[in-house]
Amino acid sequence: MDLQTRKLNLITYLAQVQDEVLLEKLESYILTNEREFYSELKPFTIEELVNRIKKSELDYKEGKFKSQEDLEKTSTNW
């Protein structure tokens, strides 16, 4: 089952739920995990950003990259 179908099934299930306690628990779980996920994200420092740029440029010069066409071909097999 693909991700889109799973999401639609979940939406359908949630639309039919009549138990308010269950909905409150689900909301709490989702909101708590969302906050935890985003609280772990932090912006790069200037030094980290510059290092990533340098590595990317080196990878490109050494041919360590995929073209848009390569990625599109790969994605058709997903």
PyMOL Python script that loads the backbone (N, CA, C, O; Angstrom):
from pymol import cmd

cmd.read_pdbstr("""\
ATOM      1  N   MET A   1       0.851  -1.169   0.000  1.00  0.00           N
ATOM      2  CA  MET A   1       0.000   0.000   0.000  1.00  0.00           C
ATOM      3  C   MET A   1       0.907   1.246   0.000  1.00  0.00           C
ATOM      4  O   MET A   1       1.821   1.353   0.817  1.00  0.00           O
ATOM      5  N   ASP A   2       0.649   2.156  -0.898  1.00  0.00           N
ATOM      6  CA  ASP A   2       1.494   3.347  -0.983  1.00  0.00           C
ATOM      7  C   ASP A   2       1.120   4.362   0.099  1.00  0.00           C
ATOM      8  O   ASP A   2       0.079   4.252   0.746  1.00  0.00           O
ATOM      9  N   LEU A   3       1.983   5.335   0.273  1.00  0.00           N
ATOM     10  CA  LEU A   3       1.826   6.325   1.337  1.00  0.00           C
ATOM     11  C   LEU A   3       0.532   7.125   1.175  1.00  0.00           C
ATOM     12  O   LEU A   3      -0.174   7.369   2.153  1.00  0.00           O
ATOM     13  N   GLN A   4       0.225   7.527  -0.042  1.00  0.00           N
ATOM     14  CA  GLN A   4      -0.985   8.324  -0.285  1.00  0.00           C
ATOM     15  C   GLN A   4      -2.234   7.547   0.127  1.00  0.00           C
ATOM     16  O   GLN A   4      -3.139   8.109   0.744  1.00  0.00           O
ATOM     17  N   THR A   5      -2.286   6.278  -0.208  1.00  0.00           N
ATOM     18  CA  THR A   5      -3.432   5.440   0.153  1.00  0.00           C
ATOM     19  C   THR A   5      -3.530   5.291   1.662  1.00  0.00           C
ATOM     20  O   THR A   5      -4.622   5.348   2.228  1.00  0.00           O
ATOM     21  N   ARG A   6      -2.393   5.102   2.308  1.00  0.00           N
ATOM     22  CA  ARG A   6      -2.396   4.973   3.775  1.00  0.00           C
ATOM     23  C   ARG A   6      -2.926   6.242   4.432  1.00  0.00           C
ATOM     24  O   ARG A   6      -3.697   6.175   5.389  1.00  0.00           O
ATOM     25  N   LYS A   7      -2.513   7.394   3.921  1.00  0.00           N
ATOM     26  CA  LYS A   7      -2.996   8.662   4.486  1.00  0.00           C
ATOM     27  C   LYS A   7      -4.501   8.810   4.294  1.00  0.00           C
ATOM     28  O   LYS A   7      -5.218   9.221   5.206  1.00  0.00           O
ATOM     29  N   LEU A   8      -4.964   8.473   3.102  1.00  0.00           N
ATOM     30  CA  LEU A   8      -6.401   8.578   2.842  1.00  0.00           C
ATOM     31  C   LEU A   8      -7.195   7.623   3.724  1.00  0.00           C
ATOM     32  O   LEU A   8      -8.269   7.973   4.212  1.00  0.00           O
ATOM     33  N   ASN A   9      -6.669   6.416   3.930  1.00  0.00           N
ATOM     34  CA  ASN A   9      -7.335   5.468   4.831  1.00  0.00           C
ATOM     35  C   ASN A   9      -7.397   6.009   6.258  1.00  0.00           C
ATOM     36  O   ASN A   9      -8.409   5.867   6.944  1.00  0.00           O
ATOM     37  N   LEU A  10      -6.315   6.621   6.687  1.00  0.00           N
ATOM     38  CA  LEU A  10      -6.286   7.190   8.033  1.00  0.00           C
ATOM     39  C   LEU A  10      -7.283   8.341   8.170  1.00  0.00           C
ATOM     40  O   LEU A  10      -7.977   8.449   9.182  1.00  0.00           O
ATOM     41  N   ILE A  11      -7.352   9.187   7.167  1.00  0.00           N
ATOM     42  CA  ILE A  11      -8.312  10.296   7.184  1.00  0.00           C
ATOM     43  C   ILE A  11      -9.732   9.760   7.256  1.00  0.00           C
ATOM     44  O   ILE A  11     -10.557  10.267   8.017  1.00  0.00           O
ATOM     45  N   THR A  12     -10.016   8.729   6.460  1.00  0.00           N
ATOM     46  CA  THR A  12     -11.346   8.121   6.470  1.00  0.00           C
ATOM     47  C   THR A  12     -11.665   7.553   7.848  1.00  0.00           C
ATOM     48  O   THR A  12     -12.767   7.737   8.366  1.00  0.00           O
ATOM     49  N   TYR A  13     -10.700   6.868   8.430  1.00  0.00           N
ATOM     50  CA  TYR A  13     -10.902   6.303   9.767  1.00  0.00           C
ATOM     51  C   TYR A  13     -11.168   7.406  10.784  1.00  0.00           C
ATOM     52  O   TYR A  13     -12.112   7.314  11.569  1.00  0.00           O
ATOM     53  N   LEU A  14     -10.345   8.444  10.774  1.00  0.00           N
ATOM     54  CA  LEU A  14     -10.502   9.535  11.737  1.00  0.00           C
ATOM     55  C   LEU A  14     -11.835  10.258  11.572  1.00  0.00           C
ATOM     56  O   LEU A  14     -12.434  10.693  12.555  1.00  0.00           O
ATOM     57  N   ALA A  15     -12.292  10.385  10.348  1.00  0.00           N
ATOM     58  CA  ALA A  15     -13.575  11.052  10.100  1.00  0.00           C
ATOM     59  C   ALA A  15     -14.735  10.278  10.719  1.00  0.00           C
ATOM     60  O   ALA A  15     -15.779  10.858  11.016  1.00  0.00           O
ATOM     61  N   GLN A  16     -14.557   8.976  10.915  1.00  0.00           N
ATOM     62  CA  GLN A  16     -15.633   8.154  11.456  1.00  0.00           C
ATOM     63  C   GLN A  16     -15.531   7.945  12.973  1.00  0.00           C
ATOM     64  O   GLN A  16     -16.462   7.421  13.585  1.00  0.00           O
ATOM     65  N   VAL A  17     -14.424   8.343  13.575  1.00  0.00           N
ATOM     66  CA  VAL A  17     -14.236   8.143  15.012  1.00  0.00           C
ATOM     67  C   VAL A  17     -15.224   9.016  15.786  1.00  0.00           C
ATOM     68  O   VAL A  17     -15.361  10.209  15.516  1.00  0.00           O
ATOM     69  N   GLN A  18     -15.903   8.405  16.744  1.00  0.00           N
ATOM     70  CA  GLN A  18     -16.869   9.123  17.574  1.00  0.00           C
ATOM     71  C   GLN A  18     -16.383   9.283  19.015  1.00  0.00           C
ATOM     72  O   GLN A  18     -16.996  10.004  19.802  1.00  0.00           O
ATOM     73  N   ASP A  19     -15.291   8.616  19.356  1.00  0.00           N
ATOM     74  CA  ASP A  19     -14.763   8.627  20.716  1.00  0.00           C
ATOM     75  C   ASP A  19     -13.895   9.866  20.927  1.00  0.00           C
ATOM     76  O   ASP A  19     -12.789   9.959  20.396  1.00  0.00           O
ATOM     77  N   GLU A  20     -14.406  10.805  21.701  1.00  0.00           N
ATOM     78  CA  GLU A  20     -13.700  12.062  21.910  1.00  0.00           C
ATOM     79  C   GLU A  20     -12.404  11.866  22.688  1.00  0.00           C
ATOM     80  O   GLU A  20     -11.433  12.585  22.452  1.00  0.00           O
ATOM     81  N   VAL A  21     -12.371  10.918  23.600  1.00  0.00           N
ATOM     82  CA  VAL A  21     -11.154  10.638  24.366  1.00  0.00           C
ATOM     83  C   VAL A  21     -10.049  10.145  23.431  1.00  0.00           C
ATOM     84  O   VAL A  21      -8.900  10.572  23.544  1.00  0.00           O
ATOM     85  N   LEU A  22     -10.396   9.256  22.519  1.00  0.00           N
ATOM     86  CA  LEU A  22      -9.426   8.759  21.547  1.00  0.00           C
ATOM     87  C   LEU A  22      -8.891   9.899  20.690  1.00  0.00           C
ATOM     88  O   LEU A  22      -7.686   9.982  20.453  1.00  0.00           O
ATOM     89  N   LEU A  23      -9.767  10.774  20.225  1.00  0.00           N
ATOM     90  CA  LEU A  23      -9.327  11.911  19.416  1.00  0.00           C
ATOM     91  C   LEU A  23      -8.401  12.835  20.202  1.00  0.00           C
ATOM     92  O   LEU A  23      -7.409  13.326  19.665  1.00  0.00           O
ATOM     93  N   GLU A  24      -8.722  13.071  21.464  1.00  0.00           N
ATOM     94  CA  GLU A  24      -7.862  13.918  22.298  1.00  0.00           C
ATOM     95  C   GLU A  24      -6.476  13.297  22.453  1.00  0.00           C
ATOM     96  O   GLU A  24      -5.467  14.000  22.390  1.00  0.00           O
ATOM     97  N   LYS A  25      -6.429  11.981  22.656  1.00  0.00           N
ATOM     98  CA  LYS A  25      -5.140  11.298  22.791  1.00  0.00           C
ATOM     99  C   LYS A  25      -4.341  11.387  21.494  1.00  0.00           C
ATOM    100  O   LYS A  25      -3.135  11.635  21.519  1.00  0.00           O
ATOM    101  N   LEU A  26      -5.003  11.186  20.375  1.00  0.00           N
ATOM    102  CA  LEU A  26      -4.323  11.279  19.079  1.00  0.00           C
ATOM    103  C   LEU A  26      -3.804  12.692  18.827  1.00  0.00           C
ATOM    104  O   LEU A  26      -2.669  12.872  18.385  1.00  0.00           O
ATOM    105  N   GLU A  27      -4.631  13.685  19.107  1.00  0.00           N
ATOM    106  CA  GLU A  27      -4.200  15.079  18.933  1.00  0.00           C
ATOM    107  C   GLU A  27      -2.991  15.384  19.800  1.00  0.00           C
ATOM    108  O   GLU A  27      -2.026  15.997  19.344  1.00  0.00           O
ATOM    109  N   SER A  28      -3.052  14.954  21.046  1.00  0.00           N
ATOM    110  CA  SER A  28      -1.951  15.194  21.972  1.00  0.00           C
ATOM    111  C   SER A  28      -0.677  14.527  21.478  1.00  0.00           C
ATOM    112  O   SER A  28       0.399  15.124  21.507  1.00  0.00           O
ATOM    113  N   TYR A  29      -0.806  13.293  21.028  1.00  0.00           N
ATOM    114  CA  TYR A  29       0.356  12.558  20.523  1.00  0.00           C
ATOM    115  C   TYR A  29       0.975  13.267  19.319  1.00  0.00           C
ATOM    116  O   TYR A  29       2.189  13.460  19.253  1.00  0.00           O
ATOM    117  N   ILE A  30       0.132  13.648  18.379  1.00  0.00           N
ATOM    118  CA  ILE A  30       0.615  14.305  17.164  1.00  0.00           C
ATOM    119  C   ILE A  30       1.278  15.636  17.489  1.00  0.00           C
ATOM    120  O   ILE A  30       2.377  15.913  17.009  1.00  0.00           O
ATOM    121  N   LEU A  31       0.633  16.450  18.288  1.00  0.00           N
ATOM    122  CA  LEU A  31       1.181  17.765  18.602  1.00  0.00           C
ATOM    123  C   LEU A  31       2.470  17.669  19.400  1.00  0.00           C
ATOM    124  O   LEU A  31       3.395  18.449  19.175  1.00  0.00           O
ATOM    125  N   THR A  32       2.546  16.723  20.332  1.00  0.00           N
ATOM    126  CA  THR A  32       3.763  16.544  21.130  1.00  0.00           C
ATOM    127  C   THR A  32       4.921  16.117  20.247  1.00  0.00           C
ATOM    128  O   THR A  32       6.019  16.663  20.352  1.00  0.00           O
ATOM    129  N   ASN A  33       4.685  15.146  19.380  1.00  0.00           N
ATOM    130  CA  ASN A  33       5.754  14.661  18.507  1.00  0.00           C
ATOM    131  C   ASN A  33       6.168  15.698  17.483  1.00  0.00           C
ATOM    132  O   ASN A  33       7.342  15.778  17.122  1.00  0.00           O
ATOM    133  N   GLU A  34       5.230  16.483  17.016  1.00  0.00           N
ATOM    134  CA  GLU A  34       5.569  17.532  16.059  1.00  0.00           C
ATOM    135  C   GLU A  34       6.472  18.576  16.707  1.00  0.00           C
ATOM    136  O   GLU A  34       7.457  19.007  16.107  1.00  0.00           O
ATOM    137  N   ARG A  35       6.138  18.982  17.932  1.00  0.00           N
ATOM    138  CA  ARG A  35       6.978  19.947  18.649  1.00  0.00           C
ATOM    139  C   ARG A  35       8.362  19.384  18.910  1.00  0.00           C
ATOM    140  O   ARG A  35       9.359  20.091  18.759  1.00  0.00           O
ATOM    141  N   GLU A  36       8.436  18.110  19.305  1.00  0.00           N
ATOM    142  CA  GLU A  36       9.737  17.484  19.553  1.00  0.00           C
ATOM    143  C   GLU A  36      10.567  17.435  18.282  1.00  0.00           C
ATOM    144  O   GLU A  36      11.767  17.705  18.310  1.00  0.00           O
ATOM    145  N   PHE A  37       9.933  17.092  17.170  1.00  0.00           N
ATOM    146  CA  PHE A  37      10.648  17.016  15.897  1.00  0.00           C
ATOM    147  C   PHE A  37      11.231  18.369  15.521  1.00  0.00           C
ATOM    148  O   PHE A  37      12.410  18.467  15.182  1.00  0.00           O
ATOM    149  N   TYR A  38      10.413  19.410  15.580  1.00  0.00           N
ATOM    150  CA  TYR A  38      10.888  20.727  15.169  1.00  0.00           C
ATOM    151  C   TYR A  38      11.831  21.346  16.180  1.00  0.00           C
ATOM    152  O   TYR A  38      12.659  22.180  15.813  1.00  0.00           O
ATOM    153  N   SER A  39      11.731  20.963  17.443  1.00  0.00           N
ATOM    154  CA  SER A  39      12.646  21.522  18.442  1.00  0.00           C
ATOM    155  C   SER A  39      14.061  20.986  18.250  1.00  0.00           C
ATOM    156  O   SER A  39      15.026  21.608  18.692  1.00  0.00           O
ATOM    157  N   GLU A  40      14.191  19.818  17.582  1.00  0.00           N
ATOM    158  CA  GLU A  40      15.506  19.245  17.327  1.00  0.00           C
ATOM    159  C   GLU A  40      16.189  19.889  16.127  1.00  0.00           C
ATOM    160  O   GLU A  40      17.399  19.749  15.948  1.00  0.00           O
ATOM    161  N   LEU A  41      15.423  20.591  15.310  1.00  0.00           N
ATOM    162  CA  LEU A  41      15.999  21.246  14.140  1.00  0.00           C
ATOM    163  C   LEU A  41      16.669  22.545  14.559  1.00  0.00           C
ATOM    164  O   LEU A  41      16.147  23.291  15.388  1.00  0.00           O
ATOM    165  N   LYS A  42      17.809  22.797  13.984  1.00  0.00           N
ATOM    166  CA  LYS A  42      18.492  24.056  14.262  1.00  0.00           C
ATOM    167  C   LYS A  42      19.198  24.510  13.002  1.00  0.00           C
ATOM    168  O   LYS A  42      19.644  23.681  12.208  1.00  0.00           O
ATOM    169  N   PRO A  43      19.304  25.794  12.808  1.00  0.00           N
ATOM    170  CA  PRO A  43      19.961  26.287  11.590  1.00  0.00           C
ATOM    171  C   PRO A  43      21.455  25.992  11.610  1.00  0.00           C
ATOM    172  O   PRO A  43      22.057  25.845  12.673  1.00  0.00           O
ATOM    173  N   PHE A  44      22.046  25.908  10.417  1.00  0.00           N
ATOM    174  CA  PHE A  44      23.483  25.724  10.316  1.00  0.00           C
ATOM    175  C   PHE A  44      24.200  26.975  10.806  1.00  0.00           C
ATOM    176  O   PHE A  44      23.699  28.090  10.664  1.00  0.00           O
ATOM    177  N   THR A  45      25.365  26.774  11.377  1.00  0.00           N
ATOM    178  CA  THR A  45      26.233  27.918  11.640  1.00  0.00           C
ATOM    179  C   THR A  45      26.848  28.313  10.296  1.00  0.00           C
ATOM    180  O   THR A  45      26.807  27.541   9.338  1.00  0.00           O
ATOM    181  N   ILE A  46      27.410  29.503  10.234  1.00  0.00           N
ATOM    182  CA  ILE A  46      28.060  29.949   9.007  1.00  0.00           C
ATOM    183  C   ILE A  46      29.172  28.968   8.623  1.00  0.00           C
ATOM    184  O   ILE A  46      29.340  28.637   7.450  1.00  0.00           O
ATOM    185  N   GLU A  47      29.915  28.515   9.607  1.00  0.00           N
ATOM    186  CA  GLU A  47      31.011  27.578   9.350  1.00  0.00           C
ATOM    187  C   GLU A  47      30.491  26.263   8.761  1.00  0.00           C
ATOM    188  O   GLU A  47      31.057  25.747   7.797  1.00  0.00           O
ATOM    189  N   GLU A  48      29.415  25.723   9.339  1.00  0.00           N
ATOM    190  CA  GLU A  48      28.830  24.485   8.819  1.00  0.00           C
ATOM    191  C   GLU A  48      28.339  24.676   7.385  1.00  0.00           C
ATOM    192  O   GLU A  48      28.532  23.805   6.537  1.00  0.00           O
ATOM    193  N   LEU A  49      27.713  25.798   7.124  1.00  0.00           N
ATOM    194  CA  LEU A  49      27.200  26.073   5.790  1.00  0.00           C
ATOM    195  C   LEU A  49      28.336  26.173   4.773  1.00  0.00           C
ATOM    196  O   LEU A  49      28.251  25.600   3.686  1.00  0.00           O
ATOM    197  N   VAL A  50      29.390  26.894   5.121  1.00  0.00           N
ATOM    198  CA  VAL A  50      30.536  27.045   4.226  1.00  0.00           C
ATOM    199  C   VAL A  50      31.174  25.680   3.964  1.00  0.00           C
ATOM    200  O   VAL A  50      31.534  25.377   2.827  1.00  0.00           O
ATOM    201  N   ASN A  51      31.316  24.854   5.001  1.00  0.00           N
ATOM    202  CA  ASN A  51      31.900  23.518   4.831  1.00  0.00           C
ATOM    203  C   ASN A  51      31.059  22.643   3.914  1.00  0.00           C
ATOM    204  O   ASN A  51      31.600  21.893   3.102  1.00  0.00           O
ATOM    205  N   ARG A  52      29.750  22.735   4.036  1.00  0.00           N
ATOM    206  CA  ARG A  52      28.864  21.949   3.172  1.00  0.00           C
ATOM    207  C   ARG A  52      28.971  22.418   1.726  1.00  0.00           C
ATOM    208  O   ARG A  52      28.954  21.608   0.799  1.00  0.00           O
ATOM    209  N   ILE A  53      29.079  23.719   1.541  1.00  0.00           N
ATOM    210  CA  ILE A  53      29.229  24.261   0.190  1.00  0.00           C
ATOM    211  C   ILE A  53      30.538  23.779  -0.426  1.00  0.00           C
ATOM    212  O   ILE A  53      30.567  23.354  -1.581  1.00  0.00           O
ATOM    213  N   LYS A  54      31.611  23.845   0.343  1.00  0.00           N
ATOM    214  CA  LYS A  54      32.917  23.397  -0.163  1.00  0.00           C
ATOM    215  C   LYS A  54      32.878  21.921  -0.543  1.00  0.00           C
ATOM    216  O   LYS A  54      33.393  21.532  -1.591  1.00  0.00           O
ATOM    217  N   LYS A  55      32.264  21.096   0.315  1.00  0.00           N
ATOM    218  CA  LYS A  55      32.166  19.663   0.022  1.00  0.00           C
ATOM    219  C   LYS A  55      31.324  19.429  -1.223  1.00  0.00           C
ATOM    220  O   LYS A  55      31.666  18.583  -2.049  1.00  0.00           O
ATOM    221  N   SER A  56      30.241  20.160  -1.368  1.00  0.00           N
ATOM    222  CA  SER A  56      29.388  20.016  -2.549  1.00  0.00           C
ATOM    223  C   SER A  56      30.135  20.402  -3.813  1.00  0.00           C
ATOM    224  O   SER A  56      30.033  19.718  -4.831  1.00  0.00           O
ATOM    225  N   GLU A  57      30.872  21.478  -3.754  1.00  0.00           N
ATOM    226  CA  GLU A  57      31.654  21.901  -4.924  1.00  0.00           C
ATOM    227  C   GLU A  57      32.711  20.856  -5.286  1.00  0.00           C
ATOM    228  O   GLU A  57      32.930  20.577  -6.464  1.00  0.00           O
ATOM    229  N   LEU A  58      33.360  20.283  -4.283  1.00  0.00           N
ATOM    230  CA  LEU A  58      34.364  19.244  -4.525  1.00  0.00           C
ATOM    231  C   LEU A  58      33.709  18.005  -5.135  1.00  0.00           C
ATOM    232  O   LEU A  58      34.225  17.432  -6.094  1.00  0.00           O
ATOM    233  N   ASP A  59      32.572  17.597  -4.573  1.00  0.00           N
ATOM    234  CA  ASP A  59      31.846  16.450  -5.122  1.00  0.00           C
ATOM    235  C   ASP A  59      31.497  16.693  -6.587  1.00  0.00           C
ATOM    236  O   ASP A  59      31.633  15.791  -7.414  1.00  0.00           O
ATOM    237  N   TYR A  60      31.051  17.896  -6.912  1.00  0.00           N
ATOM    238  CA  TYR A  60      30.692  18.207  -8.289  1.00  0.00           C
ATOM    239  C   TYR A  60      31.913  18.111  -9.203  1.00  0.00           C
ATOM    240  O   TYR A  60      31.845  17.520 -10.281  1.00  0.00           O
ATOM    241  N   LYS A  61      33.023  18.692  -8.767  1.00  0.00           N
ATOM    242  CA  LYS A  61      34.251  18.655  -9.573  1.00  0.00           C
ATOM    243  C   LYS A  61      34.729  17.221  -9.802  1.00  0.00           C
ATOM    244  O   LYS A  61      35.293  16.909 -10.851  1.00  0.00           O
ATOM    245  N   GLU A  62      34.498  16.347  -8.810  1.00  0.00           N
ATOM    246  CA  GLU A  62      34.924  14.948  -8.914  1.00  0.00           C
ATOM    247  C   GLU A  62      33.875  14.068  -9.588  1.00  0.00           C
ATOM    248  O   GLU A  62      34.050  12.855  -9.694  1.00  0.00           O
ATOM    249  N   GLY A  63      32.793  14.679 -10.040  1.00  0.00           N
ATOM    250  CA  GLY A  63      31.751  13.920 -10.742  1.00  0.00           C
ATOM    251  C   GLY A  63      30.846  13.115  -9.836  1.00  0.00           C
ATOM    252  O   GLY A  63      30.152  12.209 -10.299  1.00  0.00           O
ATOM    253  N   LYS A  64      30.842  13.429  -8.559  1.00  0.00           N
ATOM    254  CA  LYS A  64      30.014  12.692  -7.594  1.00  0.00           C
ATOM    255  C   LYS A  64      28.646  13.363  -7.468  1.00  0.00           C
ATOM    256  O   LYS A  64      28.330  13.979  -6.450  1.00  0.00           O
ATOM    257  N   PHE A  65      27.851  13.230  -8.516  1.00  0.00           N
ATOM    258  CA  PHE A  65      26.511  13.806  -8.499  1.00  0.00           C
ATOM    259  C   PHE A  65      25.652  13.061  -9.509  1.00  0.00           C
ATOM    260  O   PHE A  65      26.158  12.306 -10.339  1.00  0.00           O
ATOM    261  N   LYS A  66      24.346  13.286  -9.425  1.00  0.00           N
ATOM    262  CA  LYS A  66      23.412  12.699 -10.389  1.00  0.00           C
ATOM    263  C   LYS A  66      22.696  13.841 -11.098  1.00  0.00           C
ATOM    264  O   LYS A  66      22.370  14.861 -10.491  1.00  0.00           O
ATOM    265  N   SER A  67      22.458  13.654 -12.375  1.00  0.00           N
ATOM    266  CA  SER A  67      21.739  14.665 -13.143  1.00  0.00           C
ATOM    267  C   SER A  67      20.244  14.571 -12.849  1.00  0.00           C
ATOM    268  O   SER A  67      19.776  13.590 -12.272  1.00  0.00           O
ATOM    269  N   GLN A  68      19.515  15.581 -13.244  1.00  0.00           N
ATOM    270  CA  GLN A  68      18.062  15.576 -13.097  1.00  0.00           C
ATOM    271  C   GLN A  68      17.466  14.373 -13.828  1.00  0.00           C
ATOM    272  O   GLN A  68      16.552  13.716 -13.329  1.00  0.00           O
ATOM    273  N   GLU A  69      17.994  14.101 -15.009  1.00  0.00           N
ATOM    274  CA  GLU A  69      17.494  12.967 -15.792  1.00  0.00           C
ATOM    275  C   GLU A  69      17.720  11.640 -15.060  1.00  0.00           C
ATOM    276  O   GLU A  69      16.847  10.772 -15.048  1.00  0.00           O
ATOM    277  N   ASP A  70      18.908  11.492 -14.448  1.00  0.00           N
ATOM    278  CA  ASP A  70      19.193  10.265 -13.683  1.00  0.00           C
ATOM    279  C   ASP A  70      18.200  10.107 -12.533  1.00  0.00           C
ATOM    280  O   ASP A  70      17.696   9.011 -12.291  1.00  0.00           O
ATOM    281  N   LEU A  71      17.925  11.180 -11.838  1.00  0.00           N
ATOM    282  CA  LEU A  71      16.994  11.129 -10.708  1.00  0.00           C
ATOM    283  C   LEU A  71      15.580  10.804 -11.172  1.00  0.00           C
ATOM    284  O   LEU A  71      14.856  10.051 -10.520  1.00  0.00           O
ATOM    285  N   GLU A  72      15.200  11.376 -12.298  1.00  0.00           N
ATOM    286  CA  GLU A  72      13.861  11.084 -12.829  1.00  0.00           C
ATOM    287  C   GLU A  72      13.738   9.618 -13.221  1.00  0.00           C
ATOM    288  O   GLU A  72      12.704   8.998 -12.974  1.00  0.00           O
ATOM    289  N   LYS A  73      14.783   9.054 -13.832  1.00  0.00           N
ATOM    290  CA  LYS A  73      14.765   7.629 -14.186  1.00  0.00           C
ATOM    291  C   LYS A  73      14.671   6.768 -12.936  1.00  0.00           C
ATOM    292  O   LYS A  73      13.904   5.807 -12.893  1.00  0.00           O
ATOM    293  N   THR A  74      15.448   7.114 -11.924  1.00  0.00           N
ATOM    294  CA  THR A  74      15.428   6.365 -10.667  1.00  0.00           C
ATOM    295  C   THR A  74      14.044   6.422 -10.018  1.00  0.00           C
ATOM    296  O   THR A  74      13.543   5.414  -9.522  1.00  0.00           O
ATOM    297  N   SER A  75      13.437   7.600 -10.026  1.00  0.00           N
ATOM    298  CA  SER A  75      12.158   7.772  -9.327  1.00  0.00           C
ATOM    299  C   SER A  75      11.023   7.021 -10.006  1.00  0.00           C
ATOM    300  O   SER A  75      10.014   6.728  -9.366  1.00  0.00           O
ATOM    301  N   THR A  76      11.165   6.702 -11.290  1.00  0.00           N
ATOM    302  CA  THR A  76      10.099   5.945 -11.957  1.00  0.00           C
ATOM    303  C   THR A  76      10.021   4.522 -11.430  1.00  0.00           C
ATOM    304  O   THR A  76       8.994   3.862 -11.588  1.00  0.00           O
ATOM    305  N   ASN A  77      11.084   4.040 -10.808  1.00  0.00           N
ATOM    306  CA  ASN A  77      11.105   2.678 -10.264  1.00  0.00           C
ATOM    307  C   ASN A  77      10.647   2.610  -8.802  1.00  0.00           C
ATOM    308  O   ASN A  77      10.675   1.536  -8.202  1.00  0.00           O
ATOM    309  N   TRP A  78      10.233   3.720  -8.233  1.00  0.00           N
ATOM    310  CA  TRP A  78       9.814   3.701  -6.828  1.00  0.00           C
ATOM    311  C   TRP A  78       8.474   3.101  -6.723  1.00  0.00           C
ATOM    312  O   TRP A  78       7.933   2.988  -5.622  1.00  0.00           O
TER     313      TRP A  78
END
""", "prot")
cmd.dss("prot")
cmd.show_as("cartoon", "prot")
cmd.util.cbc("prot")
cmd.orient("prot")
